[in-house]
């Protein structure tokens, strides 16, 4: 019986998050009321506030869900200790495919982060900076070793990747002509061709 209640509680929480995510992506954070969230989720306001203290908590949790997975994947990729080309390709593949798999969440988070106050997002921003710096350190070290050409700074190279992935929700369509895996492969080819060390 206890297990059933736990599973039911988790289901309610996920339903609230999914409803909020859809609404934030569709009409924006400001235009979405708590009542709209509970109506779509099929719960009461009391049910929502049992899991989330405020509407902003929904946005924070979405960010943790979206970015937490990417950060964990980055750590797993780097821990393998493979060569720089393989590692950068794996990172690009993960961030493109992972973002595409969470399009609604990514759209809501990317568009609405400005609504979070700095105190609440300090840790989230620190995680994002750690992600960026890990990618830049990989590029910087490979350039210093002569494995990658120093044709552009690690910062510019990383933003050529992040620029695509952070806007993916605005142009990628799951039913479009290319799958996320194909886009990831092409982006990796583009970046790595540009970084190819020349004799």
C-alpha positions as CSV (number, residue, x, y, z in Angstrom):
1,X,0.0,0.0,0.0
2,X,2.8,2.4,0.9
3,X,4.5,1.8,-2.4
4,X,1.3,2.5,-4.3
5,X,1.0,5.9,-2.5
6,X,4.6,6.7,-3.3
7,X,4.2,5.9,-7.0
8,X,0.9,7.9,-7.1
9,X,2.6,10.9,-5.5
10,X,5.4,10.8,-8.0
11,X,2.9,10.6,-10.8
12,X,1.0,13.7,-9.5
13,X,4.3,15.7,-9.3
14,X,5.3,14.7,-12.8
15,X,1.9,15.6,-14.1
16,X,2.1,19.0,-12.6
17,X,5.6,19.6,-14.1
18,X,4.5,18.4,-17.5
19,X,1.4,20.6,-17.5
20,X,3.5,23.7,-16.4
21,X,6.1,22.9,-19.0
22,X,3.6,22.7,-21.8
23,X,1.9,26.0,-20.7
24,X,5.2,27.9,-20.3
25,X,6.4,26.7,-23.7
26,X,3.0,27.6,-25.3
27,X,2.2,30.9,-23.9
28,X,5.1,32.0,-21.6
29,X,5.7,32.1,-17.9
30,X,4.0,35.4,-17.2
31,X,0.8,34.5,-19.1
32,X,0.4,31.2,-17.3
33,X,-1.5,31.2,-14.0
34,X,-1.3,28.6,-11.3
35,X,-4.9,27.8,-12.0
36,X,-4.2,27.0,-15.6
37,X,-1.4,24.6,-14.4
38,X,-3.7,22.8,-12.0
39,X,-6.5,22.6,-14.5
40,X,-4.3,21.0,-17.1
41,X,-2.7,18.7,-14.6
42,X,-6.0,17.7,-13.2
43,X,-5.0,18.4,-9.6
44,X,-6.0,21.0,-7.0
45,X,-4.0,24.1,-6.0
46,X,-3.4,22.4,-2.7
47,X,-1.9,19.4,-4.6
48,X,0.4,21.7,-6.5
49,X,1.6,23.6,-3.4
50,X,2.2,20.3,-1.7
51,X,5.1,19.7,-4.1
52,X,6.0,23.3,-5.2
53,X,6.0,26.3,-3.0
54,X,5.6,28.8,-5.8
55,X,5.2,29.0,-9.6
56,X,8.9,29.8,-9.9
57,X,9.7,26.5,-8.3
58,X,8.3,24.7,-11.4
59,X,10.7,26.6,-13.6
60,X,13.7,25.8,-11.4
61,X,12.8,22.1,-11.4
62,X,12.5,22.1,-15.2
63,X,16.0,23.6,-15.4
64,X,17.4,21.0,-13.1
65,X,15.8,18.3,-15.1
66,X,17.0,19.6,-18.5
67,X,20.5,20.6,-17.5
68,X,21.1,18.0,-14.8
69,X,21.0,15.3,-17.4
70,X,23.4,17.1,-19.7
71,X,25.9,17.8,-16.9
72,X,25.8,14.2,-15.7
73,X,26.4,13.0,-19.3
74,X,29.3,15.4,-19.7
75,X,31.0,14.0,-16.6
76,X,30.5,10.5,-17.9
77,X,32.0,11.4,-21.3
78,X,35.1,13.1,-19.7
79,X,35.6,10.3,-17.3
80,X,36.3,7.9,-20.2
81,X,39.6,9.7,-20.9
82,X,39.3,9.3,-24.7
83,X,41.1,11.5,-27.2
84,X,39.9,15.1,-27.8
85,X,38.2,14.5,-31.1
86,X,36.1,11.6,-29.8
87,X,35.3,13.5,-26.6
88,X,34.1,16.6,-28.3
89,X,32.1,14.7,-30.8
90,X,30.4,12.7,-27.9
91,X,29.6,16.0,-26.1
92,X,28.1,17.5,-29.2
93,X,26.1,14.4,-29.8
94,X,24.8,14.3,-26.3
95,X,23.8,17.9,-26.1
96,X,22.0,17.9,-29.4
97,X,20.2,14.6,-29.0
98,X,19.5,15.2,-25.3
99,X,18.0,18.7,-26.0
100,X,15.9,17.4,-28.9
101,X,14.5,14.7,-26.6
102,X,13.3,17.3,-24.2
103,X,12.1,20.0,-26.6
104,X,9.2,21.2,-24.5
105,X,11.3,21.5,-21.3
106,X,14.1,23.1,-23.3
107,X,11.8,25.7,-24.8
108,X,10.3,26.6,-21.5
109,X,13.6,26.9,-19.7
110,X,15.5,28.8,-22.5
111,X,12.7,31.4,-22.8
112,X,11.9,31.9,-19.2
113,X,15.2,31.9,-17.3
114,X,15.0,35.6,-16.9
115,X,12.1,35.2,-14.5
116,X,14.3,33.5,-11.9
117,X,15.9,35.8,-9.3
118,X,19.6,35.7,-9.0
119,X,19.6,34.1,-5.5
120,X,17.6,31.1,-6.6
121,X,19.6,30.6,-9.8
122,X,23.1,31.1,-8.5
123,X,23.7,27.3,-8.2
124,X,22.1,26.7,-11.6
125,X,24.3,29.3,-13.2
126,X,27.4,27.8,-11.6
127,X,26.6,24.4,-13.1
128,X,26.2,26.0,-16.5
129,X,29.5,27.8,-16.2
130,X,31.1,24.5,-15.1
131,X,29.7,22.9,-18.3
132,X,31.0,25.6,-20.5
133,X,34.4,25.7,-18.9
134,X,34.8,21.9,-19.2
135,X,34.2,22.1,-22.9
136,X,36.5,25.1,-23.4
137,X,39.2,23.4,-21.3
138,X,39.0,20.3,-23.6
139,X,39.4,22.5,-26.7
140,X,42.1,24.7,-25.1
141,X,44.2,21.7,-24.0
142,X,43.9,20.1,-27.5
143,X,45.0,23.3,-29.1
144,X,47.9,23.7,-26.8
145,X,49.0,20.1,-27.7
146,X,48.6,20.8,-31.4
147,X,45.8,18.3,-31.8
148,X,43.3,21.0,-32.6
149,X,44.2,24.1,-34.7
150,X,44.1,27.4,-32.9
151,X,41.9,28.9,-35.6
152,X,39.5,30.4,-33.0
153,X,39.4,30.8,-29.3
154,X,37.9,28.0,-27.1
155,X,35.2,30.5,-26.2
156,X,34.2,31.1,-29.8
157,X,34.3,27.4,-30.7
158,X,32.2,26.5,-27.7
159,X,29.6,29.2,-28.5
160,X,29.3,27.9,-32.0
161,X,28.1,24.7,-30.4
162,X,26.0,26.2,-27.7
163,X,24.5,28.7,-30.1
164,X,23.0,25.8,-32.1
165,X,21.9,23.8,-29.1
166,X,20.4,26.5,-27.0
167,X,18.2,27.6,-29.9
168,X,17.3,24.1,-31.1
169,X,13.8,24.3,-29.7
170,X,13.1,27.2,-32.1
171,X,13.8,25.3,-35.4
172,X,14.2,21.6,-34.9
173,X,11.1,19.4,-35.6
174,X,11.0,15.7,-34.6
175,X,9.1,15.0,-37.8
176,X,11.4,17.2,-39.9
177,X,13.8,16.0,-42.7
178,X,16.7,15.3,-40.3
179,X,16.8,13.3,-37.1
180,X,18.6,14.8,-34.1
181,X,21.4,12.3,-34.5
182,X,22.0,13.5,-38.0
183,X,22.2,17.1,-36.9
184,X,24.6,16.2,-34.1
185,X,26.8,14.4,-36.6
186,X,26.8,17.3,-39.0
187,X,27.5,19.9,-36.3
188,X,30.4,17.8,-35.0
189,X,31.8,17.4,-38.5
190,X,31.6,21.1,-39.0
191,X,33.3,22.0,-35.7
192,X,36.0,19.3,-35.9
193,X,36.8,20.1,-39.6
194,X,37.4,23.7,-38.6
195,X,39.6,22.5,-35.7
196,X,41.6,20.0,-37.7
197,X,45.3,20.5,-37.2
198,X,47.1,21.4,-40.4
199,X,50.7,20.3,-41.0
